[in-house]
Amino acid sequence: MAETVNYDLGDLVEMKKPHACGTNAWVINRLGADIRITCSACNRTIMLTRFNFDKRIKKVLKKAEK
């Protein structure tokens, strides 16, 4: 069974494949049916469906400050 990863707004997450700039670290900016993430190195923003995000996420690197 696949392990579920818990994530919140503002978390720093690691994706399975690196971005073109060379980093795997992304910040979650929006949660909903679609998830918006921003590259931590070059500030490029992309949107993924929750299904695609769940497939591509590796782990949560740092939880957001509350």
ZIJO-V865421 format. One record per helix or strand. SS is the DSSP state (~ for helix, > for strand). FROM is the first residue (numbers start at 1). TO is the last residue. If there is no record, write none. Layout:
ss/from/to
SS/FROM/TO
SS/FROM/TO
This chain:
ss/from/to
>/12/15
>/25/30
>/34/39
>/45/49
~/50/56
>/57/62
